Amino acid sequence: MTKRENDILARLAQIIPKLPETKQERILGVAEGMTAMKETMEKKAG
């Protein structure tokens, strides 16, 4: 991972536990959707 990605993960690790469970679930859903889109785009490009 890049330094920027590590910085983002570190900040999220501090913030997410403080959020209500519904917000945590929403963030997880967004992250999973972004990962799926990235994988789809990589398959199309590759």
Buried (B, 14 or more C-beta within 10 A) or exposed (E): EEEEEEEEEEEEEEEEEEEEEEEBEEBEEEEEEEEEEEEEEEEEEE
